[in-house]
Amino acid sequence: MSIVGSAGKPAVRSGRLSSNVRPHTNTPLQLAPFHSFIQRLSLVSGQVCDSSTLAAAADELKSLALAHDWVAIGFRAAQETEELLYPVAHAGAGMPALYLVSDGVAVRSPPHAHGTWVVIVGISGVEANVIYAPGARRAATPVRTERIGPGETLTLGAEAIHATHVLSAVPTYHLHVYGRPLHELAPFGERTFAVSG
């Protein structure tokens, strides 16, 4: 996956949503509502976020997300096999952070946890999210599949395990809010699981 520190300038990195995210230095005016959203969310959430707060955040973020043309702002879509991650807004160390994620056609991620809560809002393209139950020896068993298309949302608690697969014939654009910035999470390899059952 590539991290993009400012619109249109990807930097190659290893591991899905790993810890090398660089914040934006130039923030387009169009992103101001997202900065306000993250600041408000940080006042009520931090590391502890209940399901009703996550659901309300997902609804508000969906309204914001669908009102913006992400390509026009300067966030290009991922090409085949490519994963792009754009930092959009953050509230500071240990606080919520918002990213625009674009995954190329057929891109997959293995089962993984984040160690913090997550809100995902679909903008374009379709992605399957397989939710897993944890098992012994870093294995996980699939429980259900959630489809995320335009205007659809998914919230995950801090202990949730999921895997993703782009189903659409076009790349995805999703907004992801994490309970804390990605560079504060454990390395991706330490958060992955083998599939059992």
PAZAPA-4460 file (N, C-alpha, C; in steps of 0.05 Angstrom, whole numbers, plus 32768, in hexadecimal, padded with zeros to 4 digits):
% residues 197
    n_x    n_y    n_z   ca_x   ca_y   ca_z    c_x    c_y    c_z   seq   type   mol
   8011   7FE9   8000   8000   8000   8000   8012   8019   8000     1      M     A
   8008   802E   7FF4   8017   8047   7FF4   8009   805B   8007     2      S     A
   8019   806A   8014   800F   8080   8025   8013   8099   8015     3      I     A
   7FFF   80AB   8016   8001   80C4   8008   8000   80DA   801D     4      V     A
   8016   80E9   8020   8017   80FE   8034   800A   8117   802B     5      G     A
   800A   811C   8012   7FFB   8132   8006   7FF0   8129   7FEC     6      S     A
   7FDB   8136   7FE2   7FCC   812C   7FCB   7FDF   8126   7FB3     7      A     A
   7FDD   810D   7FA9   7FEB   8106   7F91   8008   80FD   7F93     8      G     A
   8012   80FA   7FAC   802E   80F3   7FAF   8031   80DA   7FC0     9      K     A
   802D   80C2   7FB5   802E   80AA   7FC5   804B   80A3   7FCD    10      P     A
   804E   8097   7FE4   8067   808C   7FED   8063   806F   7FF3    11      A     A
   8073   805D   7FE7   806F   8040   7FEB   8075   8039   8008    12      V     A
   8065   8027   8012   8069   801C   802D   8061   7FFF   802D    13      R     A
   806A   7FF1   8041   8064   7FD4   8043   804E   7FD0   8059    14      S     A
   803C   7FBD   8054   8028   7FB6   8067   800F   7FC8   8065    15      G     A
   7FF8   7FBB   8065   7FDE   7FC9   8063   7FDB   7FDB   807B    16      R     A
   7FD5   7FF5   8077   7FD0   8008   808B   7FE5   8007   80A1    17      L     A
   7FFE   8008   8099   8014   8005   80AD   8019   801F   80BB    18      S     A
   8030   8021   80C8   8034   8037   80DB   8044   804F   80CF    19      S     A
   8047   8050   80B5   8058   8065   80A9   8048   807D   809E    20      N     A
   8030   8082   80A9   801F   8097   809E   802B   80B3   80A5    21      V     A
   802D   80C4   8090   8036   80DF   8094   801D   80F2   8092    22      R     A
   801B   8105   80A4   8003   8117   80A2   8005   812A   808A    23      P     A
   7FED   8134   8082   7FEC   8148   806D   7FFB   8161   8076    24      H     A
   8009   816D   8063   8015   8187   8069   8004   819D   805B    25      T     A
   7FF7   8195   8045   7FE6   81A8   8037   7FC9   819D   8038    26      N     A
   7FB7   81AB   8044   7F9C   81A2   8047   7F89   81B1   8035    27      T     A
   7F7D   81A4   8021   7F6A   81B3   8010   7F53   81BD   8021    28      P     A
   7F49   81D4   8019   7F32   81E1   8028   7F1A   81CE   8029    29      L     A
   7F17   81BD   8014   7F00   81AA   8014   7F01   8197   802B    30      Q     A
   7F18   8193   8038   7F1B   817F   804D   7F14   818B   8069    31      L     A
   7F0F   81A5   806A   7F0A   81B2   8084   7EF3   81A4   8094    32      A     A
   7EDD   819C   8086   7EC7   818F   8096   7ED1   8175   80A3    33      P     A
   7EE4   8168   8097   7EEE   814F   80A2   7EFF   8154   80BA    34      F     A
   7F0E   816A   80BA   7F1E   8171   80D2   7F0B   8178   80E9    35      H     A
   7EF6   8186   80E3   7EE2   818D   80F8   7ED5   8174   8103    36      S     A
   7ECF   8161   80F1   7EC3   8147   80F9   7ED5   8138   810C    37      F     A
   7EEF   8136   8106   7F02   8128   8116   7F05   8135   8131    38      I     A
   7F06   8150   8131   7F09   815E   814B   7EF1   8159   815D    39      Q     A
   7ED9   815A   8151   7EC1   8155   8161   7EC0   8138   816B    40      R     A
   7EC8   8125   815A   7EC8   8109   8162   7EDC   8104   8178    41      L     A
   7EF3   8112   8177   7F07   810E   818C   7EFE   8117   81A7    42      S     A
   7EEB   812A   81A8   7EE1   8134   81C2   7ECF   8120   81CF    43      L     A
   7EC2   810E   81C0   7EAF   80FB   81CB   7EB9   80DE   81CB    44      V     A
   7ED0   80D9   81BE   7ED7   80BD   81BA   7EF2   80B5   81C7    45      S     A
   7F08   80C0   81BC   7F22   80B7   81C4   7F25   8099   81BE    46      G     A
   7F31   808A   81D1   7F35   806E   81CC   7F1C   805D   81D4    47      Q     A
   7F0A   8069   81E3   7EF2   805A   81EA   7EDB   8065   81DA    48      V     A
   7ECE   8054   81CA   7EB9   805D   81B9   7EA3   8048   81B8    49      C     A
   7E8B   804D   81C2   7E76   8039   81C2   7E68   8037   81A6    50      D     A
   7E57   8023   81A3   7E4B   801E   8189   7E39   8035   8180    51      S     A
   7E2B   8042   8192   7E1A   8058   8189   7E2A   8070   8180    52      S     A
   7E41   8075   818C   7E53   808B   8183   7E5E   8084   8168    53      T     A
   7E67   806B   8164   7E72   8063   814A   7E5C   8065   8134    54      L     A
   7E44   805D   813A   7E2E   805E   8126   7E29   807B   811F    55      A     A
   7E28   808D   8132   7E23   80A9   812D   7E3A   80B5   811C    56      A     A
   7E53   80AD   8123   7E6A   80B7   8114   7E68   80AD   80F7    57      A     A
   7E60   8094   80F3   7E5E   8089   80D8   7E49   8098   80C8    58      A     A
   7E32   809F   80D4   7E1D   80AE   80C6   7E27   80C9   80BD    59      D     A
   7E34   80D7   80D0   7E3E   80F2   80C9   7E53   80F1   80B4    60      E     A
   7E66   80DE   80B7   7E7C   80DC   80A3   7E71   80D5   8088    61      L     A
   7E5D   80C4   8086   7E51   80BC   806D   7E46   80D5   805E    62      K     A
   7E39   80E7   806C   7E2E   80FF   8060   7E45   8110   8055    63      S     A
   7E5A   8113   8064   7E71   8123   805B   7E7E   8116   8043    64      L     A
   7E83   80FC   8045   7E92   80ED   8030   7E85   80EF   8015    65      A     A
   7E6B   80EB   8014   7E5D   80EA   7FFA   7E59   8105   7FEE    66      L     A
   7E5F   811A   7FFD   7E5C   8136   7FF3   7E75   8140   7FE7    67      A     A
   7E8A   8130   7FE5   7EA4   8139   7FDA   7EAD   8129   7FC2    68      H     A
   7EBB   8136   7FB0   7EC6   8129   7F98   7EE4   8125   7F9F    69      D     A
   7EEB   810D   7FA7   7F06   8107   7FB1   7F1B   8109   7F9C    70      W     A
   7F14   8102   7F83   7F28   8104   7F6D   7F2D   8121   7F68    71      V     A
   7F18   8132   7F67   7F1C   814F   7F62   7F2D   815C   7F78    72      A     A
   7F2B   8152   7F91   7F3B   815D   7FA7   7F59   8155   7FA3    73      I     A
   7F5E   8140   7F95   7F7A   8138   7F8F   7F81   811C   7F99    74      G     A
   7F6E   810C   7FA0   7F73   80F1   7FAA   7F6E   80DD   7F94    75      F     A
   7F82   80D4   7F86   7F7E   80C1   7F70   7F76   80A6   7F7A    76      R     A
   7F67   8097   7F69   7F5F   807C   7F70   7F76   8069   7F6C    77      A     A
   7F76   8053   7F7B   7F8B   803F   7F79   7F88   8030   7F5E    78      A     A
   7F9F   8028   7F53   7F9F   8017   7F3B   7F9E   7FFA   7F44    79      Q     A
   7F9C   7FE8   7F31   7F9A   7FCB   7F38   7FB2   7FC3   7F49    80      E     A
   7FAC   7FB4   7F5E   7FBF   7FAA   7F72   7FCA   7FBF   7F85    81      T     A
   7FC2   7FD8   7F81   7FCD   7FEE   7F91   7FBA   7FF4   7FA8    82      E     A
   7FC6   7FFD   7FBE   7FB7   8006   7FD5   7FC2   8022   7FDD    83      E     A
   7FB0   8035   7FDE   7FB8   8051   7FE5   7FAB   805A   7FFE    84      L     A
   7FBA   8067   800F   7FAF   8072   8028   7FB6   808F   802A    85      L     A
   7FA1   80A0   802D   7FA5   80BD   802E   7F9D   80C7   804A    86      Y     A
   7FAF   80D1   805A   7FA6   80DE   8073   7F95   80F6   806D    87      P     A
   7F7E   80F9   807A   7F6C   810F   8075   7F6B   8122   808D    88      V     A
   7F67   8117   80A5   7F65   8128   80BD   7F6C   8117   80D6    89      A     A
   7F78   8124   80EA   7F7E   8117   8103   7F7C   812A   811A    90      H     A
   7F76   811F   8132   7F72   8130   8149   7F8A   8131   815B    91      A     A
   7F9F   8123   8155   7FB8   8123   8165   7FBE   8107   816F    92      G     A
   7FD4   8105   817E   7FDE   80EC   8189   7FC8   80DE   819A    93      A     A
   7FC4   80C4   8194   7FB1   80B5   81A4   7F94   80BB   819E    94      G     A
   7F8E   80CB   818A   7F73   80D4   8184   7F6A   80CB   8168    95      M     A
   7F51   80CE   8162   7F47   80C4   8148   7F56   80D1   8130    96      P     A
   7F58   80C1   811B   7F64   80C9   8102   7F54   80BF   80EA    97      A     A
   7F52   80CF   80D5   7F42   80C9   80BE   7F53   80C6   80A5    98      L     A
   7F4E   80B1   8096   7F5E   80AB   807E   7F4B   80A5   8067    99      Y     A
   7F53   80AC   804F   7F45   80A3   8036   7F56   808C   802C   100      L     A
   7F48   8075   8027   7F55   805D   801E   7F4A   8056   8002   101      V     A
   7F5C   8051   7FEF   7F54   8047   7FD5   7F63   802D   7FCF   102      S     A
   7F54   8018   7FCB   7F5F   7FFE   7FC4   7F59   7FF7   7FA7   103      D     A
   7F6D   7FEC   7F99   7F69   7FE4   7F7E   7F57   7FCC   7F7B   104      G     A
   7F4F   7FC7   7F62   7F3D   7FB0   7F5C   7F4A   7F96   7F66   105      V     A
   7F3B   7F86   7F74   7F42   7F6B   7F7E   7F56   7F6B   7F95   106      A     A
   7F5D   7F83   7F9F   7F70   7F84   7FB6   7F63   7F77   7FCF   107      V     A
   7F73   7F68   7FDE   7F6A   7F5A   7FF6   7F7C   7F61   800D   108      R     A
   7F71   7F60   8025   7F82   7F61   803D   7F7C   7F48   804E   109      S     A
   7F90   7F3E   805C   7F8C   7F26   806D   7F7C   7F2E   8086   110      P     A
   7F72   7F1A   8094   7F64   7F21   80AE   7F78   7F30   80C0   111      P     A
   7F6E   7F47   80CB   7F7E   7F57   80DC   7F6D   7F67   80F0   112      H     A
   7F79   7F6E   8106   7F6C   7F7F   811A   7F7A   7F9A   811A   113      A     A
   7F6E   7FAE   8126   7F7A   7FC8   8128   7F82   7FD0   8144   114      H     A
   7F75   7FC5   8158   7F7B   7FCC   8173   7F6F   7FE7   817B   115      G     A
   7F5D   7FF1   816A   7F4E   8009   8170   7F34   8007   815F   116      T     A
   7F21   8017   8166   7F08   8017   8157   7F0B   8023   813B   117      W     A
   7EF9   801C   8129   7EFB   8025   810D   7EDF   802B   8102   118      V     A
   7EDC   8040   80F3   7EC4   8047   80E4   7ECC   8048   80C6   119      V     A
   7EBE   8039   80B5   7EC3   8038   8099   7EAA   8042   808A   120      I     A
   7EAE   8054   8077   7E98   805E   8066   7EA0   805A   8049   121      V     A
   7E8E   804C   803A   7E93   8048   801E   7E8C   8061   800D   122      G     A
   7E9D   8067   7FFA   7E98   807E   7FE8   7E94   8074   7FCC   123      I     A
   7EA5   8062   7FC2   7EA1   8056   7FA8   7EAF   803B   7FA7   124      S     A
   7EA7   802A   7F94   7EB0   800F   7F93   7EA3   7FFE   7FA9   125      G     A
   7EA8   7FE4   7FA8   7E9B   7FD1   7FBB   7EB1   7FBF   7FC7   126      V     A
   7EB0   7FBD   7FE1   7EC4   7FAC   7FEF   7EB5   7F9A   8002   127      E     A
   7EBE   7F80   8004   7EB4   7F6E   8018   7EC6   7F6F   8030   128      A     A
   7EB9   7F71   8047   7EC7   7F6F   8061   7EBE   7F56   806F   129      N     A
   7ED0   7F43   8072   7ECA   7F2A   8080   7ED2   7F2F   809E   130      V     A
   7EBE   7F2B   80AF   7EC2   7F2F   80CC   7EC8   7F13   80D8   131      I     A
   7EDD   7F12   80EA   7EE6   7EF9   80F5   7EE3   7EF9   8114   132      Y     A
   7EE1   7EE1   811F   7EE2   7EDD   813C   7EFE   7ED3   8142   133      A     A
   7F0B   7EDD   8157   7F26   7ED4   815E   7F26   7EB7   8168   134      P     A
   7F3C   7EAA   8162   7F3F   7E8E   816C   7F5A   7E8C   8179   135      G     A
   7F63   7E73   817D   7F7C   7E6E   818A   7F93   7E71   8176   136      A     A
   7FAB   7E77   8181   7FC4   7E79   8171   7FC2   7E8C   8159   137      R     A
   7FB7   7EA3   815E   7FB5   7EB8   814A   7FA6   7EAF   8131   138      R     A
   7F92   7E9E   8135   7F81   7E96   811F   7F66   7EA3   8123   139      A     A
   7F56   7EA5   810D   7F3C   7EB2   810F   7F29   7EA3   80FC   140      A     A
   7F0F   7EA2   8104   7EFB   7E94   80F5   7EE7   7EA8   80E9   141      T     A
   7EE1   7EA6   80CF   7ECE   7EB9   80C3   7EB2   7EB6   80CF   142      P     A
   7EA5   7ECD   80D4   7E8B   7ECD   80E0   7E76   7ED8   80CD   143      V     A
   7E7C   7EEE   80BF   7E69   7EFA   80AD   7E78   7F0C   8099   144      R     A
   7E6A   7F14   8084   7E76   7F26   8070   7E64   7F3F   806E   145      T     A
   7E71   7F56   806F   7E63   7F6F   806C   7E6C   7F7C   8052   146      E     A
   7E5A   7F84   8041   7E60   7F91   8028   7E60   7FAF   802C   147      R     A
   7E74   7FBD   8023   7E75   7FDA   8025   7E77   7FE6   8009   148      I     A
   7E61   7FF3   8001   7E60   8002   7FE8   7E5B   801F   7FEE   149      G     A
   7E56   802F   7FD9   7E51   804C   7FDE   7E3B   8051   7FF2   150      P     A
   7E41   8061   8006   7E2D   8068   801A   7E29   8054   8030   151      G     A
   7E37   803D   802F   7E34   8029   8043   7E4B   802B   8058   152      E     A
   7E45   8023   8070   7E58   8027   8086   7E5D   800D   8095   153      T     A
   7E73   800C   80A3   7E7A   7FF6   80B5   7E89   8002   80CC   154      L     A
   7E82   7FF9   80E4   7E90   8001   80FC   7E9C   7FE8   8109   155      T     A
   7EB4   7FEA   8114   7EC2   7FD4   8120   7ECC   7FDC   813B   156      L     A
   7EC9   7FCB   814F   7ED4   7FD0   816A   7EF2   7FCB   816A   157      G     A
   7EFE   7FD2   8180   7F1B   7FD0   8182   7F26   7FB4   817F   158      A     A
   7F16   7FA0   8186   7F20   7F84   8185   7F17   7F76   816B   159      E     A
   7F09   7F84   815A   7EFE   7F77   8141   7F15   7F6E   812F   160      A     A
   7F0F   7F59   8120   7F22   7F4E   810C   7F13   7F4E   80F1   161      I     A
   7F1F   7F58   80DC   7F12   7F57   80C2   7F26   7F54   80AC   162      H     A
   7F1D   7F4C   8095   7F2D   7F4A   807C   7F1D   7F58   8066   163      A     A
   7F2A   7F62   8052   7F1C   7F70   803D   7F23   7F65   8021   164      T     A
   7F10   7F69   800E   7F14   7F60   7FF3   7F04   7F72   7FE1   165      H     A
   7F11   7F80   7FCE   7F03   7F92   7FBB   7EF3   7F80   7FA7   166      V     A
   7ED9   7F84   7FA6   7EC8   7F74   7F95   7EC1   7F82   7F7B   167      L     A
   7EC2   7F9C   7F7A   7EB9   7FAC   7F63   7ECE   7FAC   7F4D   168      S     A
   7EC5   7FB3   7F35   7ED7   7FB6   7F1E   7EE5   7FD1   7F1D   169      A     A
   7EE1   7FE1   7F32   7EEE   7FFB   7F34   7EFB   7FFC   7F50   170      V     A
   7F0F   800D   7F53   7F1C   8010   7F6E   7F08   801B   7F82   171      P     A
   7F0E   8016   7F9B   7EFD   8021   7FB1   7F08   803B   7FBB   172      T     A
   7EF6   804B   7FC5   7EFD   8062   7FD6   7EED   805E   7FF0   173      Y     A
   7EFA   805E   8006   7EED   805C   8020   7EF9   8070   8033   174      H     A
   7EEA   807A   8046   7EF5   8089   805C   7EF7   8077   8074   175      L     A
   7F0E   8077   8081   7F13   8067   8099   7F1A   807A   80B0   176      H     A
   7F0B   8078   80C6   7F13   8086   80DF   7F1C   8071   80F2   177      V     A
   7F34   8076   80FD   7F3F   8064   8112   7F40   8073   812C   178      Y     A
   7F3E   8065   8142   7F3E   8071   815C   7F58   807F   8163   179      G     A
   7F6D   8078   8155   7F87   8086   8158   7F96   8084   813D   180      R     A
   7FAA   8095   8139   7FB8   8095   811F   7FC5   807A   8119   181      P     A
   7FC6   8074   80FF   7FD1   805A   80F7   7FEE   8056   8100   182      L     A
   7FFE   806B   8101   801A   8067   8108   801D   8060   8126   183      H     A
   8007   8061   8135   8008   8059   8151   8000   803C   8155   184      E     A
   7FF5   802F   813F   7FED   8013   8142   8005   8001   8140   185      L     A
   8002   7FE8   814A   8017   7FD4   8147   801C   7FCF   8129   186      A     A
   8034   7FC6   8122   8039   7FBF   8106   8024   7FAC   80FB   187      P     A
   801E   7FAF   80E1   8008   7F9F   80D5   800D   7F81   80D9   188      F     A
   8025   7F77   80D5   802B   7F5B   80D8   8024   7F50   80F4   189      G     A
   8025   7F60   8108   801E   7F58   8123   8001   7F58   8128   190      E     A
   7FF1   7F63   8115   7FD4   7F65   8119   7FC5   7F52   8107   191      R     A
   7FD2   7F40   80F8   7FC5   7F2E   80E5   7FC0   7F13   80F2   192      T     A
   7FAD   7F04   80E6   7FA4   7EEA   80F0   7FA3   7ED6   80DA   193      F     A
   7FA8   7EBD   80E0   7FA3   7EA7   80CD   7F85   7EA0   80CE   194      A     A
   7F7C   7E95   80B8   7F5F   7E8D   80B7   7F5C   7E70   80C0   195      V     A
   7F49   7E6C   80D2   7F43   7E50   80DB   7F26   7E4B   80D4   196      S     A
   7F1F   7E31   80D3   7F03   7E29   80CF   7EFC   7E2D   80B2   197      G     A
***
